[in-house]
Amino acid sequence: MSSDRPILYSFRRCPYAMRARLALHYAGIKLEHREIILRDKPQAMLDASPKGTVPVLILPDATVIDESLDIMKWAGAQNDPQNWLQATDFALITHNDTIFKPQLDRYKYPTRYPDEDCSGARDSCENYFALLNDKLNAASQLGGLTDYAIFPFIRQCANVDKDWFTALPYKALQNWLDAHLYSAIFQDIMKKHLLWQAD
Ligand SMILES: N[C@@H](CCC(=O)N[C@@H](CS)C(=O)NCC(=O)O)C(=O)O
């Protein structure tokens, strides 16, 4: 199959797909959006990327990019109007993905880890919030594409128990999250799409 636009397989509520959509939108990339559900992945997506995670970007030359961070980097390499790639804190994004996200999963879905004691997961998430809050007290944004890469995960964690999140003493983080949630770009990338059906 060939297309003159990149194809993006995406799932609306997936934070990895959100960060990819944010970066693609920032770069002004016109694409064919294919909305999927995780319990019934289209064969065409699995043929392109057998690991079966979203987001998956397929370029017109059939190159497949199936890691969200790689999609962000690709988008920035196409068009980077605010020179954000060079300002991106990739170490902080790695911290988000490898240290915070596993704790978020254990806090949100403890039953998925029956052999583990997940009782400390929420505190671990809070430690990360404290780190981000310090950074956001020093500067209003994390810098470059870092904010887009990270805020969808903070949103997910905040939504587990909004009262808990709102009561935390991290005003800079809370204000930063709110600003991103109400931003025009976030409203745009969260628009609903019909489920994609193969012809
Ligand atoms: N490392 C991948 C992770 C992507 C990922 O795990 N996405 C989740 C949805 S949020 C997924 O597709 N999971 C597969 C499934 O639940 O079947 C990336 O950054 O793109």
The ligand as a Gaussian input file, in Angstrom:
#p B3LYP/6-31G(d) Opt

LIG

0 1
 N        7.642000       2.252000      23.644000
 C        6.416000       2.424000      22.917000
 C        5.257000       2.154000      23.861000
 C        3.897000       2.324000      23.200000
 C        2.792000       1.632000      24.024000
 O        3.068000       0.840000      24.936000
 N        1.534000       1.904000      23.670000
 C        0.459000       1.175000      24.312000
 C       -0.828000       1.966000      24.416000
 S       -0.686000       3.349000      25.505000
 C        0.111000      -0.030000      23.445000
 O        0.007000       0.091000      22.260000
 N       -0.052000      -1.202000      24.074000
 C       -0.396000      -2.394000      23.365000
 C       -1.608000      -3.061000      23.895000
 O       -2.134000      -2.626000      24.932000
 O       -2.047000      -4.022000      23.271000
 C        6.381000       3.816000      22.312000
 O        6.987000       4.714000      22.904000
 O        5.775000       4.019000      21.256000

